[in-house]
Amino acid sequence: MSLFGSYSQKNTHSDGDEFTFLFNCDSCAKDITNMLKISCAVCKGPDGEPFDLCIPCFAAGAEVKGHVRTHNYIIKEGLDWPLFDPEWTANEELLLVDGLKLYGIGNWDQISTHIGTKTKEEVDTHYRAVFCASETWPIPVCSILSCTSGPANHEIQGYMPGRDEFDHEFEQDAENPIKDMIFEDNESPEETSLKTTMLNIYNIALDRRMERKKFLRDRNLTHDFKRLQLLEKKRTKEERDLLTRIRVFARLQTSADFDDFTEGLLREQRLRQRIAELQEFRRMGVTTLQGASEYTRDKQQRASYKAAARGGPGMRTNSVPSAALQPPFNPVPGRKMYTPLDISTADGVDLLLPNEQQLCSNILIKETLLKEYAEKGGLTRKQARALIKIDVNKTQQIYDLFVINGWIQFAM
């Protein structure tokens, strides 16, 4: 069923050449011409006029003149957006069709009076342009214009693009001091001067209001709002923070100058970030692009693992000894657990995951034993056990491995 329904007026009366068309509630007879109304999709009057109810009667479930509350219904409201012509609202289009049915084609004077907001010349021109020139005459081409002023089509809440106004204007209360002002003939010069000064203050407030609207219009901040939102989402957090800091300079520059200024600062920021990345690659010994890609990927994985190990990304990641992060595994019940080497003070230990720190503490066993062997010129099993302080059997296996590989000389 149609959402618009019929707009044929049920009650009319004439006063000379003036015609008035009214909608009345069929239950309580209330005038609902300029109000939201409910029209029954089933019931019709004797002449085919719609059966209309006001909102209170519809909510109370009124059943009169054969109407039942279970009937399908149509919600009728003000149609103030353009349909086929930017200068004609949907409501006026419906009234034009009703006028053509009532008075016939060519009676533009009566039809214009029926519409109430258009002259007979405007009605004639509109009918010829929209209906007669249509390829599907007498039906107009249904390329409905976009609803630029409909409340449901606003991209910005509170902004009415069709009127270029906001629900809450800048200095919203600027009109309050002068709304009841009246200039009297017998008032004193001081009173006249005071009122004139108040009007000047109000005009200055209007100028500031117009300046802000012009600023929004010149930069398409109201009409391209969705596109600007998408561009904003594509930027990195650092770029968004930079743009937030420099927006205060937008009022001091033209739109093109501010765009150039913004692009220059963003380019500088990207260059600084890239230079910092290359410097970090150099410190880490990375010399190829492939190595840089692998280093970056591993660094990101390491950061995510570390954040998960420390309780989430919001936790601080201070360096902690590996023994405190993950206690060593004790394979033999009842035997005292060994203590890995403490590498918490080593360079770069904060870049390692807990399990990597534990692995490195075990790898340093080789360096410790070889260093001791070089200083003393020999190393026994007992001395090895005293140095690394791990499980006795593991110390013996490590010692034998060093002897077999020729790294140290066996000593008693």
VOPAGU-2260 file (C-alpha; in pm, 1 decimal, decimal comma):
REM VOPAGU-2260
SITE   aa  ch    i         X         Y         Z
SITE  MET   A    0       0,0       0,0       0,0
SITE  SER   A    1     107,9     356,6     -62,4
SITE  LEU   A    2     279,4     551,7     209,1
SITE  PHE   A    3     149,4     883,6      82,5
SITE  GLY   A    4    -213,6     788,0      34,8
SITE  SER   A    5    -456,2    1043,3    -103,4
SITE  TYR   A    6    -461,6    1408,6     -13,8
SITE  SER   A    7    -814,2    1484,9    -128,4
SITE  GLN   A    8    -965,9    1726,4     116,8
SITE  LYS   A    9   -1294,7    1621,1     270,6
SITE  ASN   A   10   -1431,3    1953,5     390,6
SITE  THR   A   11   -1420,5    2268,3     181,5
SITE  HIS   A   12   -1586,8    2603,2     202,6
SITE  SER   A   13   -1557,0    2914,3      -8,1
SITE  ASP   A   14   -1540,6    3276,2      86,1
SITE  GLY   A   15   -1561,5    3476,3    -234,3
SITE  ASP   A   16   -1269,0    3361,3    -446,6
SITE  GLU   A   17   -1087,2    3204,0    -150,7
SITE  PHE   A   18   -1103,8    2827,5     -93,4
SITE  THR   A   19   -1013,3    2652,2     230,0
SITE  PHE   A   20    -951,0    2276,3     250,9
SITE  LEU   A   21    -963,7    2096,2     582,1
SITE  PHE   A   22    -892,2    1749,9     719,8
SITE  ASN   A   23   -1108,7    1651,0    1017,6
SITE  CYS   A   24   -1083,5    1348,0    1241,9
SITE  ASP   A   25   -1372,7    1112,6    1158,2
SITE  SER   A   26   -1403,0    1020,6    1524,5
SITE  CYS   A   27   -1382,7    1346,5    1721,7
SITE  ALA   A   28   -1414,1    1595,9    1429,1
SITE  LYS   A   29   -1091,3    1767,6    1535,6
SITE  ASP   A   30    -910,9    1976,1    1272,0
SITE  ILE   A   31    -600,8    1777,2    1175,0
SITE  THR   A   32    -513,0    1959,1     852,3
SITE  ASN   A   33    -161,9    2053,7     962,6
SITE  MET   A   34    -104,0    1762,7    1198,8
SITE  LEU   A   35      19,7    1406,8    1178,2
SITE  LYS   A   36    -276,4    1185,7    1096,2
SITE  ILE   A   37    -364,4     817,7    1049,4
SITE  SER   A   38    -560,3     715,7     740,0
SITE  CYS   A   39    -737,7     380,9     717,7
SITE  ALA   A   40    -629,7     178,7     414,6
SITE  VAL   A   41    -968,0      -3,3     404,1
SITE  CYS   A   42   -1242,1     246,2     490,9
SITE  LYS   A   43   -1355,3     514,2     244,9
SITE  GLY   A   44   -1621,7     783,6     263,3
SITE  PRO   A   45   -1929,0     812,8      38,1
SITE  ASP   A   46   -1733,8    1010,3    -223,0
SITE  GLY   A   47   -1416,9     805,5    -187,9
SITE  GLU   A   48   -1247,3    1039,8      57,3
SITE  PRO   A   49   -1008,1     877,9     306,0
SITE  PHE   A   50   -1104,4     786,0     660,3
SITE  ASP   A   51    -869,7     987,7     888,3
SITE  LEU   A   52    -808,0     974,1    1262,6
SITE  CYS   A   53    -610,1    1198,3    1492,2
SITE  ILE   A   54    -332,3    1043,9    1700,1
SITE  PRO   A   55    -529,7    1032,7    2032,9
SITE  CYS   A   56    -829,6     859,0    1869,0
SITE  PHE   A   57    -604,2     613,7    1688,4
SITE  ALA   A   58    -417,3     536,4    2012,3
SITE  ALA   A   59    -749,7     481,0    2193,9
SITE  GLY   A   60    -860,3     232,9    1923,9
SITE  ALA   A   61   -1162,3     434,0    1805,1
SITE  GLU   A   62   -1409,4     231,0    1597,3
SITE  VAL   A   63   -1669,9     446,2    1417,2
SITE  LYS   A   64   -1850,5     442,3    1081,8
SITE  GLY   A   65   -1762,5      80,3    1014,8
SITE  HIS   A   66   -1392,6     129,4    1090,5
SITE  VAL   A   67   -1224,7    -145,8    1295,6
SITE  ARG   A   68    -901,2    -100,2    1486,3
SITE  THR   A   69    -746,4    -403,3    1312,9
SITE  HIS   A   70    -763,0    -240,2     966,6
SITE  ASN   A   71    -439,7    -158,6     787,4
SITE  TYR   A   72    -346,3     207,5     810,8
SITE  ILE   A   73    -128,7     472,8     649,8
SITE  ILE   A   74      68,5     735,7     841,4
SITE  LYS   A   75      38,9    1078,5     678,0
SITE  GLU   A   76     281,5    1352,3     767,8
SITE  GLY   A   77     420,3    1669,6     615,6
SITE  LEU   A   78     603,5    1599,2     292,4
SITE  ASP   A   79     838,4    1896,2     272,8
SITE  TRP   A   80    1108,7    1748,1      48,7
SITE  PRO   A   81    1131,9    1776,0    -334,5
SITE  LEU   A   82    1008,4    1492,7    -552,8
SITE  PHE   A   83    1050,5    1586,0    -922,3
SITE  ASP   A   84    1139,7    1955,8    -903,7
SITE  PRO   A   85    1363,4    2125,9    -642,2
SITE  GLU   A   86    1108,7    2408,5    -615,9
SITE  TRP   A   87     811,7    2176,6    -553,9
SITE  THR   A   88     763,6    1965,4    -242,3
SITE  ALA   A   89     604,0    1622,1    -244,7
SITE  ASN   A   90     302,4    1767,5     -66,0
SITE  GLU   A   91     255,2    2023,9    -344,0
SITE  GLU   A   92     287,9    1750,6    -606,8
SITE  LEU   A   93       7,9    1556,0    -440,2
SITE  LEU   A   94    -210,3    1864,7    -416,8
SITE  LEU   A   95    -146,2    1931,5    -787,7
SITE  VAL   A   96    -267,4    1582,6    -878,8
SITE  ASP   A   97    -573,3    1627,5    -657,2
SITE  GLY   A   98    -642,2    1965,3    -818,8
SITE  LEU   A   99    -620,6    1813,8   -1167,6
SITE  LYS   A  100    -874,5    1550,2   -1066,8
SITE  LEU   A  101   -1106,6    1807,5    -910,0
SITE  TYR   A  102   -1092,7    2090,1   -1167,0
SITE  GLY   A  103    -944,8    1936,1   -1481,2
SITE  ILE   A  104    -638,8    2019,1   -1689,6
SITE  GLY   A  105    -610,8    2386,1   -1778,9
SITE  ASN   A  106    -793,3    2532,7   -1478,1
SITE  TRP   A  107    -464,2    2659,5   -1339,0
SITE  ASP   A  108    -622,3    2941,2   -1137,1
SITE  GLN   A  109    -837,9    2707,8    -925,9
SITE  ILE   A  110    -560,6    2447,6    -905,5
SITE  SER   A  111    -312,4    2708,6    -778,9
SITE  THR   A  112    -567,1    2812,1    -515,4
SITE  HIS   A  113    -607,5    2446,6    -423,4
SITE  ILE   A  114    -230,8    2412,5    -375,3
SITE  GLY   A  115    -211,9    2742,0    -186,3
SITE  THR   A  116     160,3    2812,5    -237,0
SITE  LYS   A  117     197,0    2838,3    -616,8
SITE  THR   A  118      72,1    3086,5    -878,1
SITE  LYS   A  119    -119,4    2973,2   -1185,6
SITE  GLU   A  120     185,4    3048,9   -1405,4
SITE  GLU   A  121     406,6    2829,2   -1185,3
SITE  VAL   A  122     149,8    2548,4   -1194,6
SITE  ASP   A  123     120,3    2568,6   -1574,4
SITE  THR   A  124     498,4    2570,2   -1625,2
SITE  HIS   A  125     553,8    2286,0   -1379,3
SITE  TYR   A  126     283,2    2066,5   -1536,1
SITE  ARG   A  127     423,8    2112,2   -1884,4
SITE  ALA   A  128     785,2    2051,0   -1775,1
SITE  VAL   A  129     726,8    1752,0   -1546,2
SITE  PHE   A  130     420,8    1580,7   -1688,7
SITE  CYS   A  131     380,0    1681,0   -2056,0
SITE  ALA   A  132     753,1    1661,1   -2135,1
SITE  SER   A  133     782,3    1320,2   -1972,5
SITE  GLU   A  134     868,0    1021,2   -2190,8
SITE  THR   A  135     603,6     824,9   -2001,0
SITE  TRP   A  136     330,4    1092,4   -2028,3
SITE  PRO   A  137      96,0    1139,6   -1842,5
SITE  ILE   A  138     312,5     981,1   -1571,7
SITE  PRO   A  139     622,6    1185,7   -1482,4
SITE  VAL   A  140     968,3    1027,0   -1489,9
SITE  CYS   A  141    1021,2     885,6   -1142,7
SITE  SER   A  142    1378,8    1005,6   -1087,9
SITE  ILE   A  143    1307,5    1125,4    -736,9
SITE  LEU   A  144    1546,8    1392,7    -614,6
SITE  SER   A  145    1760,6    1325,2    -311,2
SITE  CYS   A  146    1602,9    1441,3      11,6
SITE  THR   A  147    1837,9    1720,2     108,2
SITE  SER   A  148    1617,0    1860,2     382,4
SITE  GLY   A  149    1441,9    1557,5     522,1
SITE  PRO   A  150    1524,3    1493,4     888,1
SITE  ALA   A  151    1601,0    1128,2     819,2
SITE  ASN   A  152    1858,4    1222,7     553,9
SITE  HIS   A  153    2074,6    1459,2     757,6
SITE  GLU   A  154    2437,4    1351,8     779,9
SITE  ILE   A  155    2494,5    1579,9    1078,8
SITE  GLN   A  156    2250,5    1573,6    1364,9
SITE  GLY   A  157    2090,6    1912,5    1416,8
SITE  TYR   A  158    2190,1    2052,4    1074,5
SITE  MET   A  159    1923,0    2129,8     810,5
SITE  PRO   A  160    2102,3    2146,5     472,0
SITE  GLY   A  161    1796,1    2267,9     283,7
SITE  ARG   A  162    1785,2    2580,0     499,6
SITE  ASP   A  163    2155,4    2593,5     585,4
SITE  GLU   A  164    2067,7    2627,2     952,9
SITE  PHE   A  165    2134,7    2445,4    1277,5
SITE  ASP   A  166    1888,3    2355,7    1548,9
SITE  HIS   A  167    2127,4    2518,3    1792,6
SITE  GLU   A  168    2298,0    2817,6    1632,4
SITE  PHE   A  169    2616,8    2986,9    1745,4
SITE  GLU   A  170    2527,6    3225,3    2031,1
SITE  GLN   A  171    2180,8    3075,3    2042,7
SITE  ASP   A  172    2050,9    3331,0    2295,1
SITE  ALA   A  173    2164,4    3638,2    2099,2
SITE  GLU   A  174    1803,4    3723,8    2007,2
SITE  ASN   A  175    1669,0    3713,6    2361,7
SITE  PRO   A  176    1769,6    4070,0    2469,4
SITE  ILE   A  177    1604,6    4233,1    2166,1
SITE  LYS   A  178    1306,0    4009,4    2091,0
SITE  ASP   A  179    1064,6    4234,1    2284,3
SITE  MET   A  180    1235,3    4564,8    2205,1
SITE  ILE   A  181    1009,7    4849,0    2083,7
SITE  PHE   A  182    1112,3    5200,4    1985,3
SITE  GLU   A  183     865,9    5451,6    2131,7
SITE  ASP   A  184     809,9    5803,6    2005,1
SITE  ASN   A  185     826,3    5959,1    2350,7
SITE  GLU   A  186    1133,2    5775,2    2482,9
SITE  SER   A  187    1444,4    5961,9    2595,4
SITE  PRO   A  188    1763,9    5984,5    2385,5
SITE  GLU   A  189    1943,5    5767,3    2640,7
SITE  GLU   A  190    1688,9    5488,7    2592,8
SITE  THR   A  191    1715,1    5515,9    2216,0
SITE  SER   A  192    2093,9    5503,9    2237,2
SITE  LEU   A  193    2081,9    5197,8    2463,6
SITE  LYS   A  194    1849,3    5012,2    2226,7
SITE  THR   A  195    2063,7    5104,8    1929,2
SITE  THR   A  196    2370,5    4972,4    2107,4
SITE  MET   A  197    2190,4    4645,4    2183,3
SITE  LEU   A  198    2097,9    4614,4    1815,1
SITE  ASN   A  199    2461,1    4672,4    1717,1
SITE  ILE   A  200    2569,5    4397,9    1959,1
SITE  TYR   A  201    2311,3    4166,7    1805,3
SITE  ASN   A  202    2435,1    4247,6    1453,5
SITE  ILE   A  203    2791,4    4166,0    1559,5
SITE  ALA   A  204    2668,2    3828,4    1691,8
SITE  LEU   A  205    2497,0    3765,2    1355,9
SITE  ASP   A  206    2821,1    3849,3    1175,2
SITE  ARG   A  207    3010,8    3596,9    1389,3
SITE  ARG   A  208    2740,7    3339,3    1317,9
SITE  MET   A  209    2764,8    3398,8     943,3
SITE  GLU   A  210    3145,5    3378,5     955,8
SITE  ARG   A  211    3126,2    3031,8    1109,3
SITE  LYS   A  212    2870,0    2914,0     854,7
SITE  LYS   A  213    3088,1    3047,6     572,8
SITE  PHE   A  214    3385,0    2862,2     723,6
SITE  LEU   A  215    3189,2    2534,5     723,2
SITE  ARG   A  216    3056,5    2594,5     372,3
SITE  ASP   A  217    3393,8    2686,6     217,7
SITE  ARG   A  218    3551,8    2365,3     349,8
SITE  ASN   A  219    3248,9    2141,1     273,3
SITE  LEU   A  220    3237,7    2033,2     636,9
SITE  THR   A  221    2859,2    1994,5     626,1
SITE  HIS   A  222    2789,7    1850,0     279,8
SITE  ASP   A  223    3088,1    1612,1     258,2
SITE  PHE   A  224    3070,2    1500,1     619,6
SITE  LYS   A  225    3063,4    1124,8     545,9
SITE  ARG   A  226    3356,4    1146,0     305,2
SITE  LEU   A  227    3558,9    1343,5     557,7
SITE  GLN   A  228    3476,8    1084,5     824,5
SITE  LEU   A  229    3606,8     803,8     602,4
SITE  LEU   A  230    3928,4     994,3     535,5
SITE  GLU   A  231    3970,0    1056,0     907,9
SITE  LYS   A  232    3934,9     684,6     986,5
SITE  LYS   A  233    4207,1     595,5     734,2
SITE  ARG   A  234    4463,8     815,6     907,9
SITE  THR   A  235    4695,7     682,9    1176,8
SITE  LYS   A  236    4661,5     785,6    1540,1
SITE  GLU   A  237    4967,6    1011,8    1512,5
SITE  GLU   A  238    4821,2    1190,0    1208,4
SITE  ARG   A  239    4486,2    1241,9    1381,3
SITE  ASP   A  240    4659,9    1386,7    1687,7
SITE  LEU   A  241    4857,9    1626,0    1466,0
SITE  LEU   A  242    4545,2    1742,9    1283,1
SITE  THR   A  243    4367,8    1802,7    1613,0
SITE  ARG   A  244    4651,9    2028,0    1730,7
SITE  ILE   A  245    4670,5    2239,3    1414,0
SITE  ARG   A  246    4297,9    2293,0    1354,4
SITE  VAL   A  247    4316,5    2619,6    1545,4
SITE  PHE   A  248    4508,2    2766,3    1248,0
SITE  ALA   A  249    4229,5    2687,9     999,4
SITE  ARG   A  250    4047,8    3016,4    1067,7
SITE  LEU   A  251    4363,3    3212,8     982,7
SITE  GLN   A  252    4405,0    3059,2     636,1
SITE  THR   A  253    4203,8    2987,8     326,4
SITE  SER   A  254    4087,7    2634,5     260,6
SITE  ALA   A  255    4360,4    2572,0      -1,2
SITE  ASP   A  256    4635,2    2723,3     216,3
SITE  PHE   A  257    4531,9    2516,9     516,9
SITE  ASP   A  258    4526,4    2198,9     306,0
SITE  ASP   A  259    4881,4    2271,0     186,8
SITE  PHE   A  260    4988,9    2351,3     542,6
SITE  THR   A  261    4836,3    2027,1     672,0
SITE  GLU   A  262    4984,7    1813,3     395,5
SITE  GLY   A  263    5329,2    1960,1     458,4
SITE  LEU   A  264    5318,0    1882,0     830,1
SITE  LEU   A  265    5189,5    1530,0     765,7
SITE  ARG   A  266    5470,3    1469,2     515,3
SITE  GLU   A  267    5726,2    1594,7     767,1
SITE  GLN   A  268    5582,7    1362,1    1031,5
SITE  ARG   A  269    5601,4    1062,8     796,9
SITE  LEU   A  270    5962,6    1145,2     708,3
SITE  ARG   A  271    6059,1    1172,4    1074,1
SITE  GLN   A  272    5897,1     837,6    1149,2
SITE  ARG   A  273    6073,0     673,8     855,2
SITE  ILE   A  274    6409,3     816,6     957,0
SITE  ALA   A  275    6358,6     685,3    1310,7
SITE  GLU   A  276    6276,4     339,4    1171,0
SITE  LEU   A  277    6591,0     335,7     953,9
SITE  GLN   A  278    6804,0     443,4    1247,9
SITE  GLU   A  279    6659,4     161,8    1457,5
SITE  PHE   A  280    6732,4     -88,9    1176,7
SITE  ARG   A  281    7093,4      30,7    1169,2
SITE  ARG   A  282    7132,6      -9,4    1547,1
SITE  MET   A  283    6993,2    -363,2    1523,8
SITE  GLY   A  284    7228,6    -455,6    1239,2
SITE  VAL   A  285    6956,7    -483,7     973,6
SITE  THR   A  286    7095,3    -395,6     628,2
SITE  THR   A  287    6832,6    -519,2     377,5
SITE  LEU   A  288    6466,6    -443,5     313,7
SITE  GLN   A  289    6376,0    -808,6     362,6
SITE  GLY   A  290    6556,4    -810,6     695,2
SITE  ALA   A  291    6377,8    -490,7     794,8
SITE  SER   A  292    6040,3    -648,1     713,0
SITE  GLU   A  293    6119,5    -958,1     918,2
SITE  TYR   A  294    6251,0    -747,3    1206,5
SITE  THR   A  295    5936,3    -534,5    1211,0
SITE  ARG   A  296    5712,2    -841,1    1204,1
SITE  ASP   A  297    5902,0   -1010,7    1485,1
SITE  LYS   A  298    5902,2    -691,9    1688,3
SITE  GLN   A  299    5524,9    -660,6    1660,2
SITE  GLN   A  300    5475,0   -1023,5    1759,1
SITE  ARG   A  301    5712,5    -979,9    2051,9
SITE  ALA   A  302    5522,2    -671,8    2169,9
SITE  SER   A  303    5186,0    -849,1    2150,0
SITE  TYR   A  304    5318,6   -1154,9    2337,2
SITE  LYS   A  305    5473,4    -935,7    2603,3
SITE  ALA   A  306    5150,6    -738,7    2650,1
SITE  ALA   A  307    4957,5   -1063,9    2690,8
SITE  ALA   A  308    5213,0   -1196,9    2939,3
SITE  ARG   A  309    5196,8    -878,6    3149,7
SITE  GLY   A  310    4816,8    -867,0    3166,5
SITE  GLY   A  311    4718,1    -679,7    2850,2
SITE  PRO   A  312    4827,1    -377,4    2646,7
SITE  GLY   A  313    4750,5    -136,9    2931,2
SITE  MET   A  314    5012,0    -287,0    3165,5
SITE  ARG   A  315    5362,0    -145,3    3187,5
SITE  THR   A  316    5636,7    -375,1    3056,9
SITE  ASN   A  317    5933,2    -331,6    3291,6
SITE  SER   A  318    6223,5    -573,5    3283,6
SITE  VAL   A  319    6186,5    -863,3    3527,6
SITE  PRO   A  320    6434,0   -1145,9    3592,6
SITE  SER   A  321    6349,4   -1459,2    3399,6
SITE  ALA   A  322    6332,6   -1666,9    3719,2
SITE  ALA   A  323    6052,7   -1442,6    3845,3
SITE  LEU   A  324    5856,0   -1469,0    3520,8
SITE  GLN   A  325    5867,5   -1845,0    3475,7
SITE  PRO   A  326    6012,0   -2082,2    3736,3
SITE  PRO   A  327    6236,5   -2358,1    3593,2
SITE  PHE   A  328    6101,5   -2705,3    3543,0
SITE  ASN   A  329    6210,8   -2966,8    3795,4
SITE  PRO   A  330    6218,7   -3310,4    3627,7
SITE  VAL   A  331    6312,1   -3508,8    3940,5
SITE  PRO   A  332    6063,8   -3492,6    4233,9
SITE  GLY   A  333    6225,5   -3417,9    4566,9
SITE  ARG   A  334    6544,1   -3276,4    4411,9
SITE  LYS   A  335    6622,6   -2909,3    4465,7
SITE  MET   A  336    6539,5   -2699,3    4161,4
SITE  TYR   A  337    6828,4   -2530,3    3984,3
SITE  THR   A  338    6856,3   -2155,2    3951,4
SITE  PRO   A  339    6923,2   -2023,8    3595,9
SITE  LEU   A  340    7175,2   -1746,3    3542,9
SITE  ASP   A  341    7038,2   -1397,7    3613,5
SITE  ILE   A  342    7049,5   -1191,8    3291,7
SITE  SER   A  343    6812,9    -915,9    3403,7
SITE  THR   A  344    7092,2    -656,5    3381,4
SITE  ALA   A  345    7211,4    -763,5    3036,1
SITE  ASP   A  346    7177,5    -524,4    2741,0
SITE  GLY   A  347    6857,8    -566,1    2538,9
SITE  VAL   A  348    6697,5    -812,3    2779,1
SITE  ASP   A  349    6376,5    -605,0    2776,0
SITE  LEU   A  350    6329,8    -692,9    2407,3
SITE  LEU   A  351    6302,7   -1065,6    2485,4
SITE  LEU   A  352    6000,6   -1269,9    2580,3
SITE  PRO   A  353    6005,7   -1459,0    2914,0
SITE  ASN   A  354    6078,3   -1794,7    2748,2
SITE  GLU   A  355    6351,8   -1629,7    2537,4
SITE  GLN   A  356    6510,5   -1486,7    2852,5
SITE  GLN   A  357    6511,0   -1831,7    3010,8
SITE  LEU   A  358    6671,4   -1980,0    2699,9
SITE  CYS   A  359    6940,4   -1712,5    2694,0
SITE  SER   A  360    7017,6   -1773,7    3062,0
SITE  ASN   A  361    7094,5   -2135,4    2970,7
SITE  ILE   A  362    7292,7   -2041,2    2658,8
SITE  LEU   A  363    7519,5   -1818,0    2870,1
SITE  ILE   A  364    7643,8   -2133,2    3043,7
SITE  LYS   A  365    7887,3   -2190,4    2757,8
SITE  GLU   A  366    8024,7   -1837,3    2779,0
SITE  THR   A  367    8061,4   -1860,0    3158,2
SITE  LEU   A  368    8248,4   -2192,8    3153,1
SITE  LEU   A  369    8482,7   -2092,8    2870,4
SITE  LYS   A  370    8561,6   -1761,0    3035,9
SITE  GLU   A  371    8647,7   -1935,1    3363,6
SITE  TYR   A  372    8857,5   -2195,7    3179,9
SITE  ALA   A  373    9055,4   -1922,8    2998,9
SITE  GLU   A  374    9124,2   -1730,5    3320,9
SITE  LYS   A  375    9241,8   -2027,8    3530,5
SITE  GLY   A  376    9389,2   -2246,1    3256,4
SITE  GLY   A  377    9177,4   -2544,2    3357,2
SITE  LEU   A  378    8831,9   -2644,0    3483,8
SITE  THR   A  379    8706,8   -2937,9    3686,9
SITE  ARG   A  380    8353,7   -3077,1    3714,5
SITE  LYS   A  381    8329,7   -2943,8    4070,4
SITE  GLN   A  382    8426,2   -2594,6    3959,3
SITE  ALA   A  383    8175,0   -2613,8    3674,2
SITE  ARG   A  384    7896,8   -2711,9    3912,8
SITE  ALA   A  385    7987,1   -2421,2    4142,6
SITE  LEU   A  386    7972,1   -2174,7    3852,5
SITE  ILE   A  387    7642,6   -2261,2    3686,8
SITE  LYS   A  388    7454,4   -2415,3    3982,7
SITE  ILE   A  389    7213,7   -2635,1    3791,0
SITE  ASP   A  390    7126,2   -3001,5    3807,7
SITE  VAL   A  391    7438,3   -3216,4    3875,0
SITE  ASN   A  392    7366,9   -3461,5    3593,0
SITE  LYS   A  393    7315,8   -3178,6    3343,0
SITE  THR   A  394    7639,7   -3013,5    3454,7
SITE  GLN   A  395    7829,1   -3339,6    3398,4
SITE  GLN   A  396    7677,9   -3379,6    3049,3
SITE  ILE   A  397    7768,5   -3021,3    2958,2
SITE  TYR   A  398    8122,6   -3067,5    3090,9
SITE  ASP   A  399    8171,5   -3391,3    2890,4
SITE  LEU   A  400    8036,0   -3220,3    2577,7
SITE  PHE   A  401    8287,9   -2937,4    2612,2
SITE  VAL   A  402    8572,3   -3190,8    2653,7
SITE  ILE   A  403    8462,9   -3397,1    2349,3
SITE  ASN   A  404    8446,6   -3083,2    2128,7
SITE  GLY   A  405    8793,7   -2982,5    2246,6
SITE  TRP   A  406    8678,6   -2655,9    2403,9
SITE  ILE   A  407    8836,7   -2743,2    2739,2
SITE  GLN   A  408    9090,2   -2993,5    2880,0
SITE  PHE   A  409    8966,2   -3260,2    3119,3
SITE  ALA   A  410    9092,7   -3195,1    3471,4
SITE  MET   A  411    9052,1   -3376,1    3802,6
